[in-house]
Structure formats: C-alpha cells, structure tokens
Amino acid sequence: MSFSDIPVEIGPVFEGERIRAKQMYVELGGPKVEKHFELVRVASSKDIKDGQVILHGPDIKDMEEGSRHPIGIFVEVAGPELEEDLEAVFERRVHEFCNFINGVMHLNQRYTNWMRVSKAAVGKGFNSLEMLGTVLIRLFKAELPIIEQAQVTIYTDPKAIEKPYDMAMGIYEKRDERARTIHDDDVDMFYGCVLCQSFAPTHACCITPDRTSLCGSINWFDARAAAKVDPKGPLFEVPPGECLNLEAGEFTGINEMIKKRSLGEIERIYLYSGMEFPHTSCGCFEAIDFYIPEVNGHGIVDRNYGDVAINGLPFSAMANQTGGGKQMPGFNGISIQYIGSPKYQRYDGGINTIVWMNSGVKDRVAEFLPPDLVPKIATEKEVQDINALKDWLKEVDHPMVATWAALEAEEEEEEDEGAMIPMGTQSFTVPGVGGAGGFKIILKNCKIHAETIIIKKIEPPRKKK
C-alpha cells in the first residue's frame, strides 16, 4: 500500500493530533453544523466500483478559509465474508483512519462527527476530499483484508446531504433497537474497545448488552462480530469473571482488563455508577451524566446542546474534565442508549436520580423512561438555574425530593464535627491543564468548611548532580 500520490504523510503516528481554530483551514460537521453523519454499509460487488470516490458539494479547494460545512461520509464495502453485524465496527474505523492523515483531525462518530483540516495540510496540496476518500479506501482494504472492494461517497452540500442523513439515522435506530433486546445477565462474555486510546491513553470501553460504547456506535452485537473477525484488533473479548458487586456491576474480568489497558492507572470500575469507581471516559462520548449536589440528583447533557447546562457549564467545559481517560466521580461520559438501560447508574439510585436533561436528549429517550418520571424531569425549557430547578422539582414531586431531608441532616451532623462539606458546588472546571495557560478553578455558590486549606505547587524532582 502506497500513499506517494497523497501530498501529506499518512500513518498512526498522527493519531491524537489536535487542530486548533487558528490552525484550521476548514471545519466539517461538528456542533455548529446541523447535519452530518458517517455510515458504512455492506454492498454487493456488482453495485459499487472499487476505489471510486464520489463528491456531492463543494470541495476543500472551493471552500473559504475558516468556513464550516456539512459532512457526510458514506462507505460501501464488499467481500464474500462480510456481514451486516460488522457495519458499525467498520464505521468506527473511519475515526481512526481519518486521524492517520497528517493535518486532519477527526472526533466523535455517527451523527456527531466533527473534522478539521489544517492550513498546513492545504498548503501542502491536501485540497480535495477525493484524497480523503482514497485514503479511507486503501486503509480499509489494508487493515481489514476481508474487505475486497470499497467505494466512498462524500456529501458537503446542505441539500444533497438531507436524504442520506435521514437514511443513516434510520439505520442507527434499527441497530439501537436490536441492542435493547438483550441484557448483561443474558450473556457470558463482555467486550473491550481501545479505538480512542490515541486521545485518551488510560481509557478502554467496557461494552456489555446494557452499556453500549460511550460513542454510541458499537453495541454488544457489533463488538462480538468484530472480536470474532479480528481477535487481535482494537475490539476484544473480556470474560466477566467473578461478580464482586452485582448492584454496582463490578467484575474481576473488567478490573483486570482496565488495569492492563490503562497501564495500571485505573484498577477498578463499577459499570453501573457515575459516582464511585465510574467507567473511564474517552472524548467521543455522546453525552455527560453529571451530579448536581444542590438537589442530590443527576443531569444529562449531550454534545449537540449549544447552551450552558443547568449547572452553569457548557458541554465543552464539562468534557474537558470528564474525558481523556480519567475516572471522574460525578462526571461520567455515556452513550444515549445507556440512559434507557435498566442498569443505568443503578448503584447511584438508577433512573430516578435524573432531574434535568437538555430537551434534545429527553425527546430521544422519553419512550424508554418510566412514564410517571418523564414529566418530572426538567429541561432548559422549564428551568434555567439551580434555584428554579429546586422549586420545580418540589412542585412536580420528583422522587429525589424525598432524599433531601436525610441529606441535610447528614450534612449538619458532619459540619458540627468539623468535616469539609462541599455544598452547592455549581461549577468546577480545570481547562488547559498542562498547557501554556496553566489551569483555572472556578467555584460558584460553594460553601467549604475546613480548618485549613493548603494549595501547593508540586515541583518536579531535581536531577542529582
């Protein structure tokens, strides 16, 4: 396989490359563009032309510097060993293969895909999406030999993307519907995925029937098919082992896997908790489950929501402290599919703990939630701040209101004993850690009781002379 006709370098060494706004020539998809998608379908060899790239809409060279455009990537693959169960797995490789291109940044998946092409890459001659399609075709065939033929169609025109976008959304829904037919208790094998480790080195997805991959694109059926076809690939079997805590979803096999894959950084995971030993988060998660201490409940915001969430933070700020492979109690990257699971954060109180969602998420999952709970979950349409949320929850008699009296009594007892109690923590973010700008901690409406608070700069160890 050669890329001598491509003007930029291609290889896994470029995975994890970040392209900031000032370095960007053009942006494709992302949260500020309405429609975008990635879809892979198994096709008959008679219906596609191997190596062909078709473009509907303006090419990179026709786009104004700094502009944003829709992006639809439709890959059709053929081969006698291919089966429909592999489509979602192949689809997730679009993320990996796009990031092999020096000067191209790819994030997320399915209908939230987001790409940037750098000025430097365009300056070197990478000025056509046909090159992107060509790279994808060659990598698909080289990395996955069961693919014998491949064709790529790319959409950048707002009108042309509408029909294939609707088709893609329908296919995603069919996959999700199938995934809802089984549960963790029905199987004797779980799966792991490390496709995001270039961006999150200590993260590995634990994929079970009740926990679709955080990106939402790989369910248990998809992972099983991928591990069968390529046992040494990025998706692999994880025997559950002994169940140490049924309610929390702690398994010896999951713990062994995450310890190995995170190089010892993470040792325990509760599959069904966002508060204690939570699942690590990558960066491609569909949504964030966040704790709201003022009401002892949880909120959910997805990456398509452009405003600030009920805790005063936008998705991007919460994603900074949630992602990267960290285990962050109170901030947990999740898939939309997981919200409707009977195992959803069961150890923390389950579905009844949800007090707020942005309306886009609520509309998508309402049919999978208890009917009596749906009208009691607030959105940005009902309340805009924490105080209003508290009043609203009382008014609708949300199940979490019954926990407030016991919680307040507990806090008063701890305060009398001189313990440190964070109350009303509306905002806590650490953007730019390790970057040129240092870091910043923001605490709003927060009461802290402590005898002493010491903040120290940790100096690196000095070399012995």
C-alpha positions as CSV (number, residue, x, y, z in Angstrom):
1,M,0.0,0.0,0.0
2,S,1.4,3.3,-1.1
3,F,0.4,6.9,-0.4
4,S,3.0,8.5,-2.6
5,D,0.3,10.4,-4.5
6,I,-1.1,12.0,-1.3
7,P,0.8,15.3,-0.5
8,V,0.7,14.8,3.3
9,E,2.1,11.9,5.4
10,I,-0.2,9.1,6.4
11,G,0.2,6.9,9.5
12,P,-0.9,6.0,13.1
13,V,1.8,8.4,14.4
14,F,-0.6,11.3,13.6
15,E,-3.4,9.9,15.7
16,G,-4.3,12.3,18.5
17,E,-3.2,15.4,16.5
18,R,-5.2,18.5,17.6
19,I,-6.0,21.3,15.2
20,R,-7.0,24.5,17.0
21,A,-9.2,27.2,15.5
22,K,-6.2,29.3,14.4
23,Q,-4.6,26.4,12.6
24,M,-7.8,25.3,10.8
25,Y,-8.4,25.9,7.2
26,V,-11.9,24.4,7.1
27,E,-14.3,22.7,9.6
28,L,-16.6,19.9,8.6
29,G,-19.5,18.8,10.7
30,G,-19.3,19.5,14.4
31,P,-21.8,21.1,16.9
32,K,-22.3,24.2,14.9
33,V,-23.5,22.4,11.7
34,E,-26.9,20.9,11.6
35,K,-26.5,17.7,9.6
36,H,-23.5,15.3,9.4
37,F,-23.0,11.6,9.5
38,E,-20.8,8.6,8.9
39,L,-22.2,5.3,7.6
40,V,-20.7,2.1,6.4
41,R,-22.8,-0.5,4.6
42,V,-22.1,-3.9,3.2
43,A,-22.9,-3.9,-0.5
44,S,-22.8,-6.3,-3.5
45,S,-19.7,-6.1,-5.5
46,K,-21.9,-5.5,-8.6
47,D,-23.3,-2.3,-7.0
48,I,-20.1,-0.5,-6.3
49,K,-16.9,0.5,-8.2
50,D,-13.8,-0.4,-6.3
51,G,-11.6,2.7,-5.5
52,Q,-14.2,5.2,-6.6
53,V,-14.8,8.5,-4.6
54,I,-17.9,10.5,-5.4
55,L,-18.3,14.0,-4.1
56,H,-21.6,15.9,-3.7
57,G,-21.0,19.5,-2.9
58,P,-18.0,21.9,-2.7
59,D,-14.5,20.5,-2.4
60,I,-11.9,21.8,0.1
61,K,-10.3,24.0,-2.7
62,D,-13.7,25.6,-3.2
63,M,-14.3,26.4,0.4
64,E,-13.5,29.7,2.0
65,E,-10.8,29.6,4.7
66,G,-12.3,29.5,8.2
67,S,-15.7,28.3,6.9
68,R,-17.9,25.4,8.2
69,H,-19.7,22.8,6.1
70,P,-21.8,19.7,6.5
71,I,-20.0,16.4,6.1
72,G,-21.5,13.0,5.2
73,I,-19.2,10.1,4.7
74,F,-20.9,7.0,3.2
75,V,-18.6,4.0,2.7
76,E,-19.8,0.9,0.9
77,V,-17.7,-2.3,1.2
78,A,-18.0,-5.7,-0.5
79,G,-16.5,-9.1,0.1
80,P,-17.8,-12.7,0.5
81,E,-17.0,-12.8,4.2
82,L,-18.7,-9.6,5.2
83,E,-21.9,-9.5,7.2
84,E,-24.2,-6.7,8.4
85,D,-23.1,-7.0,12.0
86,L,-19.7,-5.6,11.0
87,E,-21.0,-2.4,9.6
88,A,-20.9,-0.4,12.8
89,V,-17.5,-1.7,13.7
90,F,-16.1,-0.7,10.2
91,E,-17.9,2.7,10.7
92,R,-15.9,3.4,13.9
93,R,-12.7,2.8,12.0
94,V,-13.5,6.0,9.9
95,H,-12.4,7.9,13.1
96,E,-9.1,6.0,13.3
97,F,-8.3,6.2,9.6
98,C,-9.1,9.9,9.2
99,N,-6.7,10.6,12.1
100,F,-3.9,8.8,10.2
101,I,-3.8,11.8,7.9
102,N,-1.3,14.5,9.0
103,G,-3.3,17.7,9.1
104,V,-6.7,16.1,9.6
105,M,-8.4,16.0,13.0
106,H,-11.5,13.7,13.4
107,L,-13.7,13.5,16.5
108,N,-16.8,11.7,17.5
109,Q,-19.0,9.4,15.3
110,R,-22.3,8.6,13.6
111,Y,-24.3,11.8,13.6
112,T,-21.9,13.9,15.7
113,N,-18.8,13.5,13.6
114,W,-16.5,16.6,13.5
115,M,-13.5,17.2,11.4
116,R,-10.9,19.9,10.8
117,V,-8.4,20.3,8.0
118,S,-5.3,22.4,8.8
119,K,-3.9,25.3,6.8
120,A,-0.6,23.5,6.7
121,A,-2.1,20.4,5.1
122,V,-4.0,22.5,2.5
123,G,-0.7,24.4,1.9
124,K,1.0,21.1,1.0
125,G,-1.7,20.3,-1.5
126,F,-4.3,18.3,0.5
127,N,-7.1,20.4,-1.0
128,S,-9.6,17.7,-2.1
129,L,-11.9,15.4,-0.3
130,E,-11.3,12.9,-3.0
131,M,-7.9,12.4,-1.4
132,L,-9.6,11.7,2.0
133,G,-11.9,9.1,0.3
134,T,-8.9,7.5,-1.4
135,V,-7.0,7.2,1.9
136,L,-10.1,5.6,3.6
137,I,-10.5,3.1,0.8
138,R,-6.8,2.0,0.9
139,L,-6.7,1.8,4.7
140,F,-10.0,-0.2,4.9
141,K,-8.7,-2.8,2.5
142,A,-5.2,-2.9,4.0
143,E,-6.2,-3.1,7.7
144,L,-9.3,-5.3,7.1
145,P,-8.4,-7.8,4.4
146,I,-11.9,-9.3,4.4
147,I,-12.9,-6.1,2.6
148,E,-12.1,-6.7,-1.1
149,Q,-13.8,-3.7,-2.6
150,A,-14.7,-0.2,-1.3
151,Q,-16.4,2.9,-2.6
152,V,-16.7,6.3,-0.7
153,T,-19.4,9.0,-1.3
154,I,-18.9,12.3,0.5
155,Y,-21.6,15.0,1.0
156,T,-20.8,18.6,1.7
157,D,-23.8,20.3,0.2
158,P,-26.7,21.1,2.7
159,K,-29.4,19.9,0.3
160,A,-27.6,16.8,-1.0
161,I,-26.9,15.5,2.5
162,E,-30.6,15.5,3.6
163,K,-31.6,12.2,2.1
164,P,-28.6,10.1,3.0
165,Y,-28.7,11.7,6.5
166,D,-32.2,10.5,7.0
167,M,-31.2,7.1,5.8
168,A,-28.3,6.9,8.2
169,M,-30.5,8.0,11.2
170,G,-32.9,5.2,10.3
171,I,-30.1,2.6,10.3
172,Y,-28.7,3.8,13.6
173,E,-32.1,3.5,15.2
174,K,-32.5,-0.1,13.9
175,R,-29.1,-1.0,15.4
176,D,-30.1,0.5,18.7
177,E,-33.4,-1.2,18.7
178,R,-31.7,-4.6,18.3
179,A,-29.3,-3.8,21.1
180,R,-32.2,-3.3,23.5
181,T,-33.3,-6.9,23.1
182,I,-30.7,-8.4,25.5
183,H,-29.2,-7.5,28.9
184,D,-25.9,-8.2,30.8
185,D,-27.5,-11.1,32.7
186,D,-28.2,-12.9,29.4
187,V,-24.6,-13.3,28.2
188,D,-21.3,-14.8,29.4
189,M,-18.9,-12.6,27.5
190,F,-18.3,-8.8,27.6
191,Y,-16.0,-6.9,25.2
192,G,-13.5,-4.1,25.3
193,C,-12.6,-1.4,22.8
194,V,-9.4,0.8,22.7
195,L,-10.1,2.7,19.5
196,C,-10.0,6.0,21.4
197,Q,-6.7,5.4,23.2
198,S,-4.8,7.8,20.9
199,F,-6.8,10.7,22.5
200,A,-7.4,9.0,25.9
201,P,-4.4,6.8,26.8
202,T,-5.9,5.3,30.0
203,H,-9.4,4.7,28.6
204,A,-10.9,1.4,27.4
205,C,-14.6,1.0,26.7
206,C,-16.3,-1.9,28.5
207,I,-19.1,-3.0,26.1
208,T,-21.9,-5.1,27.5
209,P,-25.5,-5.5,26.4
210,D,-26.6,-2.8,28.8
211,R,-23.6,-0.5,28.2
212,T,-23.1,0.4,24.5
213,S,-19.7,2.0,23.8
214,L,-19.6,5.6,25.1
215,C,-19.6,6.9,21.5
216,G,-22.9,5.1,20.9
217,S,-21.7,3.4,17.8
218,I,-20.7,0.0,18.9
219,N,-23.2,-2.3,20.8
220,W,-22.6,-5.7,22.2
221,F,-23.6,-7.5,18.9
222,D,-21.1,-5.3,16.9
223,A,-18.3,-5.9,19.4
224,R,-18.9,-9.7,19.3
225,A,-18.7,-9.7,15.5
226,A,-15.5,-7.6,15.4
227,A,-13.7,-9.7,18.0
228,K,-14.6,-12.8,16.1
229,V,-13.3,-11.4,12.8
230,D,-10.1,-9.8,14.2
231,P,-9.3,-11.2,17.7
232,K,-6.1,-9.2,17.9
233,G,-7.8,-5.9,16.9
234,P,-9.0,-2.9,18.9
235,L,-12.1,-4.8,19.9
236,F,-11.6,-7.9,22.1
237,E,-13.3,-10.4,24.4
238,V,-13.4,-9.7,28.1
239,P,-14.6,-12.6,30.2
240,P,-16.6,-11.1,33.1
241,G,-15.0,-13.3,35.7
242,E,-16.4,-13.2,39.3
243,C,-19.1,-10.6,40.1
244,L,-17.8,-8.7,43.1
245,N,-20.8,-6.4,43.4
246,L,-23.9,-7.2,41.5
247,E,-25.7,-3.8,42.2
248,A,-22.6,-1.8,41.2
249,G,-21.6,-4.0,38.3
250,E,-18.0,-4.8,39.4
251,F,-16.4,-7.8,37.8
252,T,-12.9,-9.2,38.2
253,G,-12.5,-9.6,34.4
254,I,-13.4,-5.9,33.8
255,N,-11.0,-4.8,36.6
256,E,-8.2,-7.0,35.1
257,M,-8.8,-5.6,31.6
258,I,-8.8,-1.9,32.6
259,K,-5.7,-2.3,34.8
260,K,-3.8,-3.8,31.9
261,R,-5.1,-1.5,29.2
262,S,-4.6,1.7,31.4
263,L,-1.0,0.5,32.3
264,G,-2.0,0.3,36.0
265,E,-3.6,3.8,36.1
266,I,-7.1,2.5,36.7
267,E,-7.7,-0.6,38.8
268,R,-11.5,-0.8,39.5
269,I,-14.7,0.0,37.5
270,Y,-18.3,0.0,38.6
271,L,-20.2,-0.4,35.4
272,Y,-23.4,0.9,36.9
273,S,-22.2,4.0,38.7
274,G,-21.1,7.5,37.9
275,M,-20.1,8.4,41.4
276,E,-17.9,5.5,42.7
277,F,-15.2,3.9,40.6
278,P,-17.0,5.2,37.4
279,H,-16.3,4.0,33.9
280,T,-13.5,6.0,32.4
281,S,-14.4,8.5,29.7
282,C,-12.7,8.9,26.3
283,G,-13.7,12.1,24.4
284,C,-16.1,10.8,21.9
285,F,-18.9,10.1,24.4
286,E,-22.4,11.1,23.2
287,A,-23.4,12.7,26.5
288,I,-22.3,13.5,30.0
289,D,-24.0,12.4,33.2
290,F,-23.2,15.0,35.9
291,Y,-24.1,15.2,39.6
292,I,-26.0,18.2,40.9
293,P,-25.3,18.3,44.7
294,E,-27.8,21.1,45.3
295,V,-30.7,18.7,44.5
296,N,-28.9,15.4,45.1
297,G,-29.7,14.4,41.5
298,H,-28.1,14.0,38.1
299,G,-28.3,15.9,34.9
300,I,-27.6,14.8,31.4
301,V,-26.3,17.0,28.5
302,D,-25.3,15.8,25.0
303,R,-22.7,17.3,22.7
304,N,-25.3,18.8,20.4
305,Y,-26.6,21.2,23.1
306,G,-25.0,24.6,22.4
307,D,-26.1,26.4,25.6
308,V,-24.9,26.1,29.3
309,A,-26.4,23.2,31.2
310,I,-28.3,23.6,34.5
311,N,-25.0,23.6,36.5
312,G,-23.8,26.7,34.6
313,L,-21.3,24.9,32.4
314,P,-21.4,24.2,28.7
315,F,-20.8,20.7,27.4
316,S,-17.3,21.6,26.3
317,A,-16.2,22.7,29.8
318,M,-17.5,19.5,31.4
319,A,-16.0,17.4,28.6
320,N,-12.5,18.9,29.5
321,Q,-12.7,17.4,33.0
322,T,-14.6,14.3,32.0
323,G,-12.6,13.0,29.1
324,G,-9.1,11.9,28.4
325,G,-9.4,8.5,30.2
326,K,-9.9,10.0,33.6
327,Q,-12.1,8.3,36.3
328,M,-14.0,11.4,37.5
329,P,-16.7,10.8,40.1
330,G,-19.7,13.0,39.4
331,F,-18.9,13.4,35.7
332,N,-19.4,10.4,33.5
333,G,-19.3,10.1,29.7
334,I,-22.2,7.9,28.5
335,S,-24.0,6.8,25.3
336,I,-27.6,7.9,24.8
337,Q,-28.5,4.2,24.6
338,Y,-27.3,3.7,28.2
339,I,-29.9,6.1,29.5
340,G,-32.7,3.7,28.7
341,S,-30.9,0.7,30.2
342,P,-32.3,-1.0,33.4
343,K,-28.7,-0.9,34.6
344,Y,-28.4,2.9,34.2
345,Q,-26.3,4.2,37.2
346,R,-28.1,1.6,39.3
347,Y,-25.6,1.8,42.1
348,D,-26.3,5.6,42.5
349,G,-30.1,5.2,42.5
350,G,-30.8,4.5,38.9
351,I,-33.1,6.3,36.5
352,N,-35.0,8.1,39.3
353,T,-31.9,10.2,40.0
354,I,-32.3,12.1,36.7
355,V,-33.7,15.6,37.4
356,W,-32.6,17.5,34.3
357,M,-31.8,16.9,30.6
358,N,-31.5,19.1,27.7
359,S,-34.6,18.8,25.6
360,G,-32.9,17.1,22.7
361,V,-31.9,14.2,24.8
362,K,-35.2,14.0,26.6
363,D,-37.1,13.8,23.3
364,R,-34.9,10.9,22.2
365,V,-35.2,8.8,25.3
366,A,-38.6,9.6,26.7
367,E,-40.2,6.5,25.4
368,F,-37.7,4.3,27.3
369,L,-38.1,6.0,30.7
370,P,-40.8,5.3,33.3
371,P,-43.9,7.2,32.1
372,D,-44.6,8.8,35.5
373,L,-41.0,10.1,35.7
374,V,-40.9,11.8,32.3
375,P,-42.9,14.9,33.2
376,K,-40.9,15.3,36.4
377,I,-37.5,15.7,34.5
378,A,-36.8,19.3,33.8
379,T,-35.2,20.7,30.6
380,E,-33.9,24.1,29.6
381,K,-37.5,25.0,28.6
382,E,-38.8,24.7,32.2
383,V,-35.9,26.0,34.3
384,Q,-32.7,27.9,33.7
385,D,-30.8,27.8,37.0
386,I,-30.3,25.7,40.1
387,N,-32.7,27.6,42.4
388,A,-35.5,27.4,39.9
389,L,-34.7,23.7,39.4
390,K,-35.1,23.0,43.2
391,D,-38.5,24.8,43.3
392,W,-39.7,23.0,40.1
393,L,-38.7,19.6,41.5
394,K,-40.7,20.3,44.6
395,E,-43.7,21.4,42.6
396,V,-43.8,18.2,40.5
397,D,-42.8,16.0,43.5
398,H,-39.8,14.4,41.9
399,P,-38.6,11.2,43.6
400,M,-35.3,12.9,44.6
401,V,-37.1,15.5,46.8
402,A,-37.7,12.7,49.3
403,T,-33.9,12.3,49.9
404,W,-33.3,16.0,50.7
405,A,-34.2,15.9,54.4
406,A,-32.0,13.0,55.2
407,L,-29.1,14.5,53.2
408,E,-29.4,17.9,55.0
409,A,-29.4,16.2,58.4
410,E,-26.3,14.3,57.4
411,E,-24.5,17.4,56.3
412,E,-25.4,19.3,59.5
413,E,-24.0,16.4,61.6
414,E,-20.8,16.4,59.6
415,E,-20.5,20.2,59.8
416,D,-20.7,20.0,63.6
417,E,-17.9,17.5,63.6
418,G,-15.7,19.9,61.6
419,A,-15.6,17.9,58.3
420,M,-15.2,19.5,55.0
421,I,-18.5,19.7,53.2
422,P,-18.9,21.0,49.6
423,M,-22.4,22.4,49.3
424,G,-23.9,24.0,46.3
425,T,-20.9,23.4,44.0
426,Q,-22.3,24.9,40.8
427,S,-19.1,25.0,38.8
428,F,-15.7,23.3,38.9
429,T,-13.5,23.2,35.8
430,V,-9.8,22.7,35.1
431,P,-9.3,23.8,31.5
432,G,-5.9,23.9,29.9
433,V,-4.1,21.7,32.5
434,G,-0.6,21.2,31.3
435,G,-1.0,23.8,28.6
436,A,0.6,27.2,28.2
437,G,-2.2,28.9,30.1
438,G,-1.8,26.9,33.3
439,F,-5.1,26.0,35.0
440,K,-8.1,27.7,36.5
441,I,-10.5,26.5,39.2
442,I,-13.9,28.1,39.3
443,L,-16.2,27.6,42.3
444,K,-19.6,29.3,42.2
445,N,-22.1,29.4,45.1
446,C,-19.9,27.0,47.1
447,K,-19.5,26.7,50.8
448,I,-16.4,24.9,52.1
449,H,-15.9,24.2,55.8
450,A,-12.3,23.2,56.8
451,E,-9.8,24.0,59.4
452,T,-7.0,24.5,56.9
453,I,-6.8,24.7,53.1
454,I,-3.3,24.4,51.6
455,I,-2.6,24.8,47.9
456,K,0.9,23.9,46.8
457,K,2.7,23.9,43.5
458,I,4.3,20.5,43.0
459,E,7.9,20.9,41.8
460,P,9.4,18.3,39.6
461,P,12.2,16.3,41.2
462,R,15.6,17.8,40.7
463,K,18.3,15.8,39.0
464,K,21.2,14.8,41.2
465,K,24.4,16.4,40.2
